[in-house]
């Protein structure tokens, strides 16, 4: 019986809405209690089917994965960025982590999966803004490449044990050969659409769009 999953997903938008006092670490988040309750139910289901396999129906990859993969992927990114809630690499959610890793072993999923930066910044235009709760600064800075540990090129080579940061779950899957292919693909895409890319980059120098969406300077579709 997977009837509770739609209810679980229905609690997702409130977790990204502003709180009454966003700067307070003790302010209850709208929908938080119900979200955690439903998340526990999902975890229990995955642990129950884990003996047969990592997916919602055990060994078999099914339409359930197709339906919920994008939601769970975006939750992992946006909840960390805006609420400081770590869904990935969290020992409390071993079933969900096993599910994520099983999905990331599939070439079809890896071809479509996005990154935390993109998910965190494309969410405000969809929801009309996202509020922070004061517990998220470490995750936010890591995703945005801010501070002492900010982005540096070349990016670090992933360890050989296949592990990776919770903020870049696929990094541990990408070795040196994959990095070379990724650079070639990036160059090909840059050369294919230079004018569109130039317009996109100039949005950071433009004026915020109206009405505002609370997005980053390169994520505002109205700029």
ChimeraX attribute file (.defattr): number of C-alpha atoms within 10 A of each C-alpha:
attribute: neighborCount
match mode: 1-to-1
recipient: residues
	/A:1	5
	/A:2	11
	/A:3	7
	/A:4	12
	/A:5	15
	/A:6	11
	/A:7	12
	/A:8	18
	/A:9	16
	/A:10	13
	/A:11	19
	/A:12	20
	/A:13	14
	/A:14	17
	/A:15	21
	/A:16	26
	/A:17	21
	/A:18	16
	/A:19	18
	/A:20	13
	/A:21	15
	/A:22	18
	/A:23	13
	/A:24	13
	/A:25	14
	/A:26	11
	/A:27	13
	/A:28	14
	/A:29	20
	/A:30	17
	/A:31	17
	/A:32	14
	/A:33	12
	/A:34	15
	/A:35	20
	/A:36	13
	/A:37	13
	/A:38	20
	/A:39	20
	/A:40	16
	/A:41	16
	/A:42	20
	/A:43	19
	/A:44	16
	/A:45	19
	/A:46	24
	/A:47	22
	/A:48	16
	/A:49	16
	/A:50	19
	/A:51	10
	/A:52	12
	/A:53	18
	/A:54	24
	/A:55	24
	/A:56	24
	/A:57	19
	/A:58	18
	/A:59	13
	/A:60	12
	/A:61	15
	/A:62	12
	/A:63	11
	/A:64	13
	/A:65	16
	/A:66	11
	/A:67	10
	/A:68	13
	/A:69	17
	/A:70	14
	/A:71	12
	/A:72	16
	/A:73	18
	/A:74	21
	/A:75	24
	/A:76	19
	/A:77	31
	/A:78	29
	/A:79	20
	/A:80	25
	/A:81	30
	/A:82	23
	/A:83	24
	/A:84	19
	/A:85	17
	/A:86	20
	/A:87	22
	/A:88	24
	/A:89	18
	/A:90	13
	/A:91	10
	/A:92	13
	/A:93	20
	/A:94	18
	/A:95	23
	/A:96	27
	/A:97	19
	/A:98	19
	/A:99	23
	/A:100	19
	/A:101	15
	/A:102	15
	/A:103	19
	/A:104	17
	/A:105	13
	/A:106	10
	/A:107	10
	/A:108	10
	/A:109	15
	/A:110	13
	/A:111	9
	/A:112	8
	/A:113	16
	/A:114	16
	/A:115	15
	/A:116	24
	/A:117	18
	/A:118	15
	/A:119	17
	/A:120	25
	/A:121	23
	/A:122	21
	/A:123	21
	/A:124	22
	/A:125	17
	/A:126	11
	/A:127	14
	/A:128	14
	/A:129	17
	/A:130	26
	/A:131	19
	/A:132	23
	/A:133	24
	/A:134	17
	/A:135	19
	/A:136	18
	/A:137	16
	/A:138	14
	/A:139	22
	/A:140	23
	/A:141	15
	/A:142	18
	/A:143	21
	/A:144	17
	/A:145	14
	/A:146	12
	/A:147	10
	/A:148	8
	/A:149	9
	/A:150	11
	/A:151	14
	/A:152	8
	/A:153	5
	/A:154	6
	/A:155	8
	/A:156	9
	/A:157	12
	/A:158	17
	/A:159	13
	/A:160	11
	/A:161	8
	/A:162	13
	/A:163	15
	/A:164	17
	/A:165	12
	/A:166	18
	/A:167	21
	/A:168	16
	/A:169	18
	/A:170	20
	/A:171	18
	/A:172	16
	/A:173	17
	/A:174	17
	/A:175	14
	/A:176	10
	/A:177	8
	/A:178	11
	/A:179	14
	/A:180	12
	/A:181	11
	/A:182	13
	/A:183	11
	/A:184	12
	/A:185	12
	/A:186	12
	/A:187	11
	/A:188	11
	/A:189	12
	/A:190	14
	/A:191	11
	/A:192	11
	/A:193	10
	/A:194	11
	/A:195	11
	/A:196	10
	/A:197	13
	/A:198	11
	/A:199	10
	/A:200	15
	/A:201	13
	/A:202	12
	/A:203	18
	/A:204	15
	/A:205	10
	/A:206	12
	/A:207	11
	/A:208	19
	/A:209	15
	/A:210	10
	/A:211	9
	/A:212	15
	/A:213	21
	/A:214	20
	/A:215	21
	/A:216	14
	/A:217	18
	/A:218	17
	/A:219	20
	/A:220	22
	/A:221	16
	/A:222	14
	/A:223	18
